[in-house]
Amino acid sequence: MREVSISELERMDESSFLLIDTRSADNVRYGMIPGAIHIPETELMENAARYARELPDGRTLIVYCQRGAAEKARAWSAGISPG
């Protein structure tokens, strides 16, 4: 896992990653980064294995939340094959 700056994210090919917004529904109602999908943090953690199977293989998952969202996003490579 590594952190990705907003400027680095802006330079990435949009087809190479998937944005996941893990903020609460209350915070999401104020807006999301265009193209992101909303999966609350607790749901993502409780269902991590299912999401690993369902999310696109080979794409980098960029996960962002309330903490540090103004400057940074967390990223990890999603090299998990469905199975």
C-alpha positions, -999 to 999 in steps of 0.1 A, spaced: 0 0 0 12 35 -8 -1 70 -8 -9 88 -40 -10 126 -42 -38 143 -60 -15 156 -87 -2 121 -93 -38 108 -95 -46 135 -121 -17 122 -143 -28 86 -142 -47 69 -170 -83 68 -158 -87 32 -171 -59 20 -149 -76 26 -115 -109 26 -97 -117 52 -71 -135 40 -40 -150 66 -16 -152 51 19 -167 81 36 -201 79 54 -233 85 34 -237 118 53 -203 130 39 -209 116 4 -241 137 0 -218 168 -2 -202 153 -33 -177 127 -46 -148 127 -69 -162 121 -104 -160 84 -114 -157 72 -78 -180 45 -64 -192 47 -28 -185 17 -5 -185 28 32 -154 18 51 -172 -6 74 -189 -24 45 -156 -26 26 -138 -41 55 -166 -66 63 -169 -77 27 -133 -74 15 -132 -109 0 -163 -104 -20 -152 -70 -33 -118 -85 -42 -136 -110 -64 -160 -85 -79 -138 -55 -86 -118 -52 -118 -87 -75 -120 -54 -57 -125 -66 -22 -118 -52 -2 -90 -78 6 -63 -76 42 -51 -94 44 -17 -101 77 -2 -118 88 30 -125 118 52 -90 115 69 -65 132 46 -89 134 16 -79 170 8 -43 161 1 -38 123 -3 -55 91 -12 -45 56 -3 -38 31 -31 -30 -6 -34 -26 -28 -63 -56 -51 -69 -37 -80 -84 -63 -105 -71 -77 -129 -97 -113 -139 -93 -116 -174 -82 
